[in-house]
Each structure stands twice: as structure tokens, then as C-alpha cells.
Amino acid sequence: AGAQPQQLESFSTAPLVVHSGPTQHKFTVELALTPRQQAQGLMYRRSMPAQAGMLFLYRPVQPISMWMMNTFIPLDMLFVSADRRIVRVAERTVPHSTETIPSGQPILAVIELNAGTVARLGITVGDRLESPALGE
């Protein structure tokens, strides 16, 4: 694991709802909007509240790859298409791994949640997301 940079980025937050069938799962997500924020992501964090996460927004929509370098907490990653539907889920990613986790197609966003959240809540491919940060 690399050394923490002297100046970490700060993040604003927004509400996010995952519509999973009739159930709504509510989160407060930090917004990774700039290249510097996206490069940092959740690196160097030791914990994250259960109903928290991070939203990486990509405009224009594009294929992307994530990794876990310098990330201490295992994560679930939700890859979200332009129609705000989950198109891929990467569960329980491995802390500090440099293995890339590709989106598999052009995406609008990636949501990172604590590992196990997807399984615990039954979030699946096809579920729809709603957030002011996604342009709604």
C-alpha cells in the first residue's frame, strides 16, 4: 500500500436510491466528479457507514475500469448505464488489489458500497438508480 498524499480531495454528497423491485434502498453517497476525486475515490479510508457510498460520474458515458490500490475496505461496485440501470455488479472486491475491474460496456456511473451490501439487500443487475447527481 502506498503512502497517503498530503492533500486529500474533499467530496460533496447527494442522496441515492436503488429501486430493487418494490423496495427502495436509500444511501448518502459522496460524489467523485473531477479526475482528481475519481483517482482518489475511497483510498485510504478505514471504514464507511452502512448507508454510505461513493458515486463516480462519467460524462460522456464511457467504458471504465476500477481498481482497489490503496483501498483498505472491501467494496461492492455497481456499474450503471446511461438509462440509470445496474448493468454489472462486482461484489466483495479485494482491498489493495491492482487487478482491474472493467465495466464491460460504456457506463454513466459506478457506485461503491461496503462489501456485502449487494447480497444483504438483494440488489441485482437491472435495478434502477435515482439521484439528483445523475441528472434527475
PyMOL commands that set and color helices and strands:
alter all, ss='L'
color gray80, all
select helices_A, chain A and resi 35-40+117-121+132-134
alter helices_A, ss='H'
color red, helices_A
select strands_A, chain A and resi 13-20+23-32+52-62+65-66+75-80+86-90+101-102+107-114+128-130
alter strands_A, ss='S'
color yellow, strands_A
deselect
rebuild
show_as cartoon
